[in-house]
Amino acid sequence: MVFKLFITFFKIGLFTFGGGYAMIPLIETEMVQKKRWINGEEFLEILSVTQMTPGPIAINFATFVGNKMSGVLGSIIASFGVILPSFSIITFIVLFLEPYFNTEIVGSAFMGIKSCVIALILFSVVKIFKKSVKTKISFSIFTISFLTLFFSILSPIKVILTGVFFGMTFYILFPLKNSDSFEKGDKNDIH
């Protein structure tokens, strides 16, 4: 299992550019659909926690999944697996390709990579939105949070903590109604 964790997270680290958010579709495909190490609900929970904990999303994700599958050793091996490709590639680039950084070909390549990364991040946002925002309350919290961040009214940390507060408050006050789907349009749904 430890070897499988290393290989899987090495592949995730090797074939994604643009940081943690660009890795989310590949992480989900590998963890939920192919390996079935976690389910969709666990994926969203881990994703939420990885965004709140310090450090890169991919490393935090590797740590959580590695720990679930093989304990502390699994955490270490999975984290090492996701770090190794980036470390190796950056070392190679700095040692051998630095003189070519300012060429037109390299600039064009990075422009293409940036465009793909934006598409991957947008894909992740849409997919996570569809899975996470299922009630009228969660849609309201999402909309208010988005507007607050967009207009820089509060810091992201304060927005997250406020969202946690409101989410927990509504869950405590209306526990049975939280399972009502936003898509169902139930007339009795206060959410």
Summary of the structure (lengths in Angstrom):
residues: 191
radius of gyration: 19.6
end to end distance: 42.3
largest distance: 65.6
contacts: 532
relative contact order: 0.10
helix: 79%
strand: 0%
